[in-house]
Amino acid sequence: AQCLVGSEMCIRDRLRDFFDYVMLKENGIVDDFMIEIFNKLPGRTDLPEYYLAISKPMSFQKILRSMKQYNGDVQAVIQDFCQISYNCRYYNEQGTTFYESAVKLDNAIKEKLVPKAREVFNDPSLHWVDLGTVPGEPDHKEPEKKEQLEMTKELKKEEENTEKQQQQEQNKVEDEKKTEEVSTYENKEPENT
């Protein structure tokens, strides 16, 4: 079957070909150690703490298995390669071979993978994705936990409700004063001059 330009199948085939290009160590994006450590996710029973620390686990195999789900979204594929590097840097300490391989992969994504993707897919908007800094890196900020965010939202909502209630009570008091003033004025005896 011939690939029809612009068709979903054609784009998926091109994405798969691009993935194969990235995985060939001769092209200078990945090396043997990267393939060994990033090819598959660690086992949940072997490393359960990894799955507690990492919110979006990613591996080369997971990218490959997800080719259909990308629906031709090349930028999403690039982001998932960035996710592999980010996860490894987040989980491992600086100076370890794992961490250094992740930095090397990140640099290869910026310097080789993205320019090649722009060329292959004729899309200059394709770019490396900054997923943030990790502990120990300069400018690192701890992300807020979901619970903290929810609590902050609830507190803001409570403050808004309290302010509304106070405003309503103040308006009610003012309305009562006005009603009292009008009532007093109406009940006042006219003065004789």
C-alpha positions in Angstrom: 0.0 0.0 0.0 1.3 3.4 -0.9 1.5 6.2 1.6 -0.9 9.1 0.8 0.7 12.4 1.8 -1.2 14.0 4.7 -3.1 10.8 5.5 -3.1 9.6 9.1 -1.4 6.4 8.1 1.3 8.2 6.3 2.0 10.5 9.2 2.0 7.5 11.6 4.5 5.7 9.3 6.7 8.8 9.1 6.6 9.1 12.9 7.6 5.4 13.2 10.4 6.0 10.7 11.5 9.0 12.7 11.4 7.0 16.0 13.6 4.3 14.3 16.0 7.1 13.2 16.3 8.4 16.8 16.9 4.9 18.1 19.8 4.3 15.8 22.9 5.1 17.9 24.8 5.9 14.7 22.7 9.1 14.4 24.1 10.4 17.7 20.9 10.9 19.7 21.0 7.8 21.9 23.8 5.5 23.0 23.9 2.0 24.3 23.5 3.0 27.9 20.5 5.2 27.2 18.9 2.4 25.3 19.5 0.1 28.2 18.1 2.4 30.9 15.4 4.3 29.0 14.0 1.5 26.8 11.6 0.0 29.5 10.1 1.4 32.6 11.3 -0.1 35.9 9.1 -2.8 37.3 6.5 -1.6 39.8 7.4 -4.4 42.3 11.2 -3.7 41.8 11.0 0.0 42.2 7.6 1.1 43.7 9.0 4.4 45.0 9.7 5.4 41.4 5.9 5.4 40.6 5.3 7.4 43.8 7.8 10.1 42.7 7.1 10.2 39.0 3.7 11.4 37.8 4.1 10.5 34.1 6.4 7.5 33.6 7.8 7.3 30.1 10.2 5.0 28.2 11.3 4.5 24.6 9.0 1.4 24.4 6.1 3.4 25.7 6.6 6.0 23.0 6.8 3.2 20.4 3.6 1.5 21.7 1.8 4.9 21.6 2.4 5.7 17.9 -1.3 5.3 17.1 -2.4 7.5 20.0 -0.1 10.4 18.9 -2.4 10.9 15.8 0.5 12.4 13.9 1.3 14.9 16.7 5.1 15.1 16.3 5.4 17.7 19.2 3.8 15.2 21.6 6.4 12.6 20.6 9.2 15.2 21.3 7.6 16.0 24.6 7.6 12.4 25.6 11.3 12.1 24.8 11.8 15.2 27.0 9.7 13.5 29.7 12.1 10.5 29.8 15.0 12.9 30.5 13.1 14.9 33.0 11.9 11.8 34.9 15.4 10.4 35.1 16.9 13.8 36.3 14.0 14.1 38.8 14.4 10.7 40.3 18.2 10.3 40.3 20.8 12.4 42.1 23.2 14.7 40.2 26.5 13.1 39.4 25.1 9.5 38.9 25.5 7.9 35.5 21.7 7.8 35.2 21.4 11.5 35.8 24.3 12.3 33.4 22.8 10.1 30.7 19.5 12.0 31.1 21.4 15.3 30.6 23.1 13.9 27.6 19.7 12.8 26.2 18.2 16.2 26.9 21.1 17.9 25.0 20.7 15.5 22.1 17.0 16.2 21.9 17.7 20.0 21.7 20.7 19.8 19.3 19.8 16.8 17.1 16.3 15.3 17.6 14.4 18.6 17.3 16.3 20.0 14.2 15.9 16.6 12.5 12.2 16.6 13.3 11.8 20.1 11.9 13.5 18.9 8.7 11.7 15.6 8.3 8.2 17.0 9.1 8.8 20.4 7.5 7.6 22.1 10.7 9.7 24.9 12.1 7.4 25.2 15.2 8.6 21.9 16.6 10.6 22.5 19.8 12.2 21.1 22.9 9.8 21.1 25.9 10.9 22.5 29.2 9.2 20.4 31.8 10.7 22.4 34.6 13.7 22.1 36.9 14.3 19.2 39.2 15.5 19.1 42.8 19.1 20.1 43.0 19.1 22.1 39.7 19.4 25.9 39.7 16.1 27.7 40.0 14.3 24.6 41.3 10.9 25.3 42.8 9.0 22.4 44.5 5.7 21.9 42.6 2.6 22.4 44.7 1.0 19.2 45.7 -2.5 18.6 44.5 -3.8 18.6 48.0 -2.2 22.0 48.7 -3.8 23.4 45.5 -7.2 22.1 46.5 -6.8 23.5 50.0 -5.8 26.9 48.6 -8.8 26.9 46.3 -11.1 26.0 49.2 -9.6 28.8 51.4 -10.1 31.3 48.6 -13.7 30.2 48.1 -14.3 30.5 51.8 -12.8 33.9 51.9 -15.0 35.0 49.0 -18.1 33.6 50.7 -17.2 35.3 54.0 -16.7 38.6 52.1 -20.0 38.2 50.3 -21.8 37.4 53.6 -20.2 40.5 55.3 -21.2 42.7 52.4 -24.8 41.3 52.4 -25.0 41.9 56.2 -23.6 45.4 55.8 -26.1 46.1 53.0 -28.9 44.8 55.2 -27.9 47.0 58.1 -27.8 50.0 55.8 -31.2 49.2 54.3 -32.7 48.9 57.8 -31.2 52.3 58.8 -32.7 53.8 55.6 -36.1 52.2 56.3 -35.9 53.5 59.9 -35.0 57.0 58.8 -37.9 57.0 56.3 -40.2 55.7 59.0 -39.1 58.2 61.5 -39.5 61.0 59.0 -43.0 59.9 58.0 -44.1 59.6 61.6 -42.7 63.0 62.6 -45.3 65.6 63.4 -45.2 68.6 61.1 -43.8 71.7 62.8 -45.9 74.9 63.0 -44.3 78.1 62.1 
